[in-house]
Amino acid sequence: MDGAWTGHPDQNDIAVKQFPYPNQLDSRKPDAPSQPSLRPPPKGIGSITLNGTRAAVRTVIRYRRGVLEGKGASLLDGYMEDLATDRIYRLMIAQRILHRDKRIVVGSEGNPIAHTPQFVGELFDKELERILHELPEGTDESTIDKYREARQISELMIRSGKFDPI
């Protein structure tokens, strides 16, 4: 290891202390390959599923609501989601619509689900309702309105092909 990545400047000193020399080539284990593959073949690749689309739609709505509230990143389902996640998921949903006749997206029964624009719009409606249902009792109306606005904006961005950060 010739260096380290840190998530915050306060961690730099800790990381640097782990690697006391500028180059650690002498520390290589004798049986380690001299040029290991940095791109090993992926393992455990699953199917393209409707549940994956649902999760993407839900994340896009919740992230966009955070943007409307002035947040640049949001903790969603235990993960810190930011603009990159939002953009990737919007593109993923758009690709599922665009290539609905070429790539099979499977439902929970293993049946193919064509991701037409109308079907994806219905998913946005269902996932919005799920999000609103999961909100704590007594959530103020302005928060609910932000979720509804986020849902509209998110689907519009996908349908209109707007994938650049805005």
C-alpha positions as CSV (number, residue, x, y, z in Angstrom):
1,M,0.0,0.0,0.0
2,D,1.5,3.3,-1.0
3,G,-1.2,5.5,0.4
4,A,-4.7,5.8,1.8
5,W,-7.9,7.6,1.2
6,T,-9.6,9.5,3.9
7,G,-13.2,10.8,4.2
8,H,-12.2,13.9,6.2
9,P,-9.0,15.9,6.8
10,D,-9.1,15.0,10.5
11,Q,-8.4,11.4,9.5
12,N,-5.2,12.2,7.4
13,D,-2.8,11.9,10.4
14,I,-4.2,8.5,11.4
15,A,-3.9,7.2,7.9
16,V,-0.4,8.5,7.3
17,K,0.8,6.9,10.5
18,Q,-0.3,3.5,9.2
19,F,2.2,3.8,6.3
20,P,5.5,5.1,7.7
21,Y,7.5,4.8,4.4
22,P,6.6,6.4,1.1
23,N,6.7,3.1,-0.7
24,Q,5.8,-0.3,0.8
25,L,7.0,-2.6,-2.0
26,D,9.4,-4.3,0.3
27,S,6.4,-5.4,2.4
28,R,4.8,-7.5,-0.3
29,K,3.9,-11.0,0.9
30,P,6.1,-13.6,-0.9
31,D,3.1,-15.4,-2.5
32,A,1.2,-12.2,-3.6
33,P,0.9,-11.8,-7.4
34,S,3.2,-9.0,-8.7
35,Q,0.4,-7.6,-10.9
36,P,-3.0,-8.6,-9.5
37,S,-6.1,-8.2,-11.5
38,L,-7.7,-4.9,-10.5
39,R,-10.8,-5.9,-12.3
40,P,-11.8,-9.3,-11.1
41,P,-14.9,-10.8,-12.7
42,P,-18.1,-9.9,-10.8
43,K,-19.7,-12.6,-8.7
44,G,-23.2,-12.8,-7.4
45,I,-24.9,-10.8,-10.2
46,G,-28.6,-11.3,-9.9
47,S,-31.6,-10.5,-12.1
48,I,-32.9,-7.1,-13.1
49,T,-36.0,-6.9,-10.9
50,L,-39.1,-4.8,-10.3
51,N,-38.0,-4.5,-6.7
52,G,-34.9,-2.8,-7.9
53,T,-36.9,-0.3,-9.9
54,R,-39.2,0.3,-6.8
55,A,-36.1,0.9,-4.6
56,A,-34.7,3.3,-7.2
57,V,-38.0,5.2,-7.5
58,R,-38.3,5.5,-3.7
59,T,-34.7,6.7,-3.4
60,V,-35.1,9.3,-6.2
61,I,-38.2,10.7,-4.6
62,R,-36.7,10.9,-1.1
63,Y,-33.4,12.3,-2.3
64,R,-35.2,15.0,-4.4
65,R,-37.3,16.0,-1.4
66,G,-34.1,16.5,0.5
67,V,-32.8,18.7,-2.3
68,L,-36.1,20.8,-2.1
69,E,-35.3,21.2,1.6
70,G,-31.8,22.4,0.8
71,K,-29.9,19.2,1.6
72,G,-27.1,18.0,-0.7
73,A,-27.0,14.5,0.7
74,S,-29.5,12.4,2.7
75,L,-29.2,9.3,4.9
76,L,-31.7,6.8,3.3
77,D,-32.0,3.2,4.4
78,G,-28.7,3.4,6.2
79,Y,-26.8,4.8,3.2
80,M,-25.6,8.3,2.6
81,E,-27.1,9.1,-0.8
82,D,-26.1,12.1,-2.9
83,L,-26.4,13.6,-6.4
84,A,-24.5,10.7,-7.9
85,T,-26.9,8.1,-6.5
86,D,-29.9,10.2,-7.7
87,R,-28.5,10.6,-11.2
88,I,-27.5,6.9,-11.5
89,Y,-31.0,5.8,-10.4
90,R,-32.8,8.2,-12.7
91,L,-30.6,6.9,-15.6
92,M,-31.3,3.3,-14.6
93,I,-35.1,3.9,-14.6
94,A,-34.8,5.7,-18.0
95,Q,-32.8,2.8,-19.4
96,R,-35.5,0.3,-18.2
97,I,-38.1,2.3,-20.1
98,L,-36.0,2.8,-23.2
99,H,-34.9,-0.9,-23.5
100,R,-38.1,-2.4,-22.1
101,D,-38.4,-4.7,-25.2
102,K,-34.8,-5.8,-25.1
103,R,-34.0,-6.3,-21.4
104,I,-36.3,-8.4,-19.1
105,V,-37.2,-6.9,-15.8
106,V,-38.7,-9.6,-13.6
107,G,-41.5,-9.3,-11.1
108,S,-41.7,-11.2,-7.8
109,E,-43.3,-14.2,-9.6
110,G,-40.5,-14.3,-12.1
111,N,-42.8,-12.8,-14.8
112,P,-41.5,-10.2,-17.2
113,I,-42.6,-6.6,-16.5
114,A,-42.5,-4.1,-19.3
115,H,-41.4,-0.7,-18.0
116,T,-43.6,1.5,-20.1
117,P,-43.7,5.2,-19.2
118,Q,-47.2,4.7,-17.9
119,F,-46.1,1.7,-15.7
120,V,-43.2,3.7,-14.3
121,G,-45.6,6.6,-13.6
122,E,-47.8,4.2,-11.6
123,L,-44.7,3.0,-9.7
124,F,-43.9,6.6,-8.8
125,D,-47.5,7.0,-7.5
126,K,-47.3,3.8,-5.5
127,E,-43.9,4.5,-4.0
128,L,-45.0,8.0,-3.1
129,E,-48.0,6.6,-1.3
130,R,-45.7,4.1,0.5
131,I,-43.4,6.9,1.6
132,L,-46.2,9.1,2.8
133,H,-47.7,6.1,4.7
134,E,-44.4,5.5,6.5
135,L,-44.1,9.1,7.7
136,P,-44.6,9.6,11.4
137,E,-48.1,10.5,12.5
138,G,-48.6,14.3,12.6
139,T,-46.1,15.0,9.8
140,D,-46.8,18.6,8.7
141,E,-48.5,19.3,5.4
142,S,-45.5,21.2,4.0
143,T,-43.3,18.1,4.3
144,I,-46.0,16.0,2.5
145,D,-46.2,18.6,-0.2
146,K,-42.4,18.5,-0.7
147,Y,-42.6,14.7,-1.2
148,R,-45.4,15.2,-3.8
149,E,-43.4,17.9,-5.6
150,A,-40.3,15.7,-5.4
151,R,-42.2,12.9,-7.0
152,Q,-43.4,15.1,-9.9
153,I,-40.0,16.6,-10.5
154,S,-38.2,13.2,-10.4
155,E,-40.5,11.6,-13.0
156,L,-40.4,14.7,-15.2
157,M,-36.6,14.6,-15.2
158,I,-36.7,11.0,-16.3
159,R,-39.3,11.4,-19.0
160,S,-37.7,14.6,-20.4
161,G,-34.2,13.1,-20.4
162,K,-32.7,15.6,-17.9
163,F,-29.9,13.8,-16.2
164,D,-27.5,16.6,-15.5
165,P,-27.3,17.7,-11.9
166,I,-29.9,20.4,-11.2
